[in-house]
Amino acid sequence: MSSRTLYIGDVHGCADELERIVDAFGFVRGKDTLYQTGDIINKGPDMLRALKFIQKNGILTVRGNHEEHLIRMMATDESEWTEKQRARFSRLPLEDWRYILDEVKTWPLWRDTPHALLVHAGLEPGKSRLEDMDPKVILSVRYWNDIPWFEQVNWHKTVVFGHWAKMGFVDRRPGFVGLDSGCVYGKKLTAWCPEEDKFYVVPAAREYSPVKDKAKTAIDAPCMVPGDKLPEAERPKTFTDIKERIASGDIAVADDSPEAKKLRESSPSIAAEWAGY
């Protein structure tokens, strides 16, 4: 059998599922090549084990927005950390975070591989050179001027990306393949082998994401959509529109649930919360 390639979606500490999908692929060390879309860390149960599995098997990954956040946080004085950041860092000993940091800070923003361009989130529309693109866009873009970024980009080869769990699996070959299928949220881990023209899927063993993350994924639930009491023509249609209009005070979360009240009270920070999802 000739050598093969596997592109794996966002892991977020789901080490069991990562190991299972590599096993399902039948990875042959020294012959096959494994790539991964970034966001190995945070949210899930065993990010250190997932990272060591990546190192052991020579999986080539790219930096995700969660790795970028870690790099920036570790460069900041601890006195400036928020309570949310402190809670996140309390999950592992500091020496483990330093071990993770030493690895992820070496990861590139993109990898131009034989079969595809690999990035974490996407590309900046209107730019033809990766070097000219804003790194923040490559790490975190979803919409661009209220339209999914991949509907505005025409790249010269397939672009493989992750990051967008809410959008889920995207198959627009030969143009785009989106592999974040929400494993950490109890859905599945997805990978693509171009030589076989085949997708590998491993269901999540359970839902790992903490309850506090769910409000950011419930945007389509009728009781949680900001502006859902407005006339149809006036309702916000995209994350970008929602974030901007909440931040400006133009709209608020419509219902009276405790979750909605909490969101209303903290509305200036909602944009930052959703941007980091």
Order of alpha helices (4+ residues) and beta strands (2+ residues): beta-alpha-beta-alpha-beta-alpha-alpha-alpha-beta-beta-alpha-beta-beta-beta-beta-beta-beta-beta-alpha-alpha-alpha
